[in-house]
Amino acid sequence: LVNQLPEANLILLRHLFGVLHHIEQNSGVNQMNAFNLALCIAPNMLWLPRPTGPEEESRSTKKVALLVQFLIENSGEIFGGDIASLF
């Protein structure tokens, strides 16, 4: 799916998850592991197209957080093993 994105979107995601992966690599110092980062960033990444109740929004946010966590933890495999070279 990532390879089907327009190039500009792919570049943006690659840089974003490169930064998040870099932060996660220093979680021993900053306490921001992939789970914590995902909880912080997920509500800003994807949202439902129409307003819903608090329960549905909570379920949706949890699903997005799991996806973001997966993308952070596997960013090298998903976006290319040289993701650290962006810095």
Kinemage of the C-alpha trace (Angstrom):
@kinemage 1
@onewidth
@group {chain A} dominant
@subgroup {mainchain}
@vectorlist {calphas} color= white
{ca leu a 1} P 0.000 0.000 0.000
{ca val a 2} L 2.810 2.403 0.809
{ca asn a 3} L 4.230 2.051 -2.678
{ca gln a 4} L 0.858 3.031 -4.153
{ca leu a 5} L 0.909 6.452 -2.456
{ca pro a 6} L 1.723 9.562 -4.471
{ca glu a 7} L 5.426 10.367 -4.175
{ca ala a 8} L 4.866 13.528 -2.101
{ca asn a 9} L 2.785 11.609 0.447
{ca leu a 10} L 5.360 8.849 0.654
{ca ile a 11} L 8.180 11.317 1.237
{ca leu a 12} L 6.204 13.055 3.975
{ca leu a 13} L 5.353 9.776 5.722
{ca arg a 14} L 8.925 8.555 5.389
{ca his a 15} L 10.258 11.686 7.078
{ca leu a 16} L 7.561 11.700 9.766
{ca phe a 17} L 8.116 8.074 10.695
{ca gly a 18} L 11.876 8.565 10.428
{ca val a 19} L 11.626 11.228 13.140
{ca leu a 20} L 9.295 9.094 15.265
{ca his a 21} L 11.578 6.075 14.873
{ca his a 22} L 14.585 8.186 15.889
{ca ile a 23} L 12.735 9.399 19.001
{ca glu a 24} L 11.713 5.827 19.811
{ca gln a 25} L 15.342 4.667 19.511
{ca asn a 26} L 16.144 7.017 22.410
{ca ser a 27} L 13.249 5.876 24.603
{ca gly a 28} L 15.648 4.888 27.379
{ca val a 29} L 16.348 8.578 27.876
{ca asn a 30} L 13.110 10.263 26.791
{ca gln a 31} L 10.536 7.606 27.878
{ca met a 32} L 8.857 7.868 24.462
{ca asn a 33} L 8.563 4.328 23.178
{ca ala a 34} L 6.515 3.489 20.085
{ca phe a 35} L 3.356 3.006 22.147
{ca asn a 36} L 3.652 6.404 23.868
{ca leu a 37} L 4.454 8.156 20.606
{ca ala a 38} L 1.507 6.480 18.908
{ca leu a 39} L -0.877 7.622 21.639
{ca cys a 40} L 0.340 11.201 21.224
{ca ile a 41} L 0.313 11.378 17.435
{ca ala a 42} L -2.589 9.088 16.463
{ca pro a 43} L -5.414 11.554 17.171
{ca asn a 44} L -3.790 13.978 14.725
{ca met a 45} L -3.143 11.507 11.915
{ca leu a 46} L -6.504 9.986 11.005
{ca trp a 47} L -10.027 10.692 12.130
{ca leu a 48} L -13.528 9.654 11.280
{ca pro a 49} L -15.152 11.523 8.366
{ca arg a 50} L -18.131 12.561 10.462
{ca pro a 51} L -18.694 13.276 14.154
{ca thr a 52} L -19.654 10.249 16.213
{ca gly a 53} L -20.152 9.426 19.843
{ca pro a 54} L -17.299 9.268 22.349
{ca glu a 55} L -17.237 5.456 22.359
{ca glu a 56} L -16.777 5.199 18.590
{ca glu a 57} L -14.127 7.928 18.619
{ca ser a 58} L -12.269 6.105 21.377
{ca arg a 59} L -12.328 2.826 19.426
{ca ser a 60} L -11.176 4.599 16.289
{ca thr a 61} L -8.327 6.354 18.104
{ca lys a 62} L -7.138 3.045 19.566
{ca lys a 63} L -7.095 1.446 16.108
{ca val a 64} L -5.142 4.352 14.637
{ca ala a 65} L -2.715 4.247 17.598
{ca leu a 66} L -2.039 0.556 16.940
{ca leu a 67} L -1.366 1.321 13.279
{ca val a 68} L 0.967 4.215 14.124
{ca gln a 69} L 2.807 2.059 16.675
{ca phe a 70} L 3.262 -0.660 14.045
{ca leu a 71} L 4.556 1.876 11.510
{ca ile a 72} L 7.049 3.295 14.035
{ca glu a 73} L 8.315 -0.121 15.089
{ca asn a 74} L 8.642 -1.330 11.487
{ca ser a 75} L 9.558 1.912 9.743
{ca gly a 76} L 12.840 0.542 8.392
{ca glu a 77} L 11.106 -2.338 6.647
{ca ile a 78} L 8.146 -0.263 5.473
{ca phe a 79} L 9.880 2.917 4.320
{ca gly a 80} L 13.330 1.552 3.548
{ca gly a 81} L 16.189 0.367 5.721
{ca asp a 82} L 18.061 3.627 5.237
{ca ile a 83} L 15.443 5.694 7.074
{ca ala a 84} L 18.081 6.796 9.602
{ca ser a 85} L 20.059 8.372 6.756
{ca leu a 86} L 17.403 11.088 6.531
{ca phe a 87} L 19.175 12.726 9.444
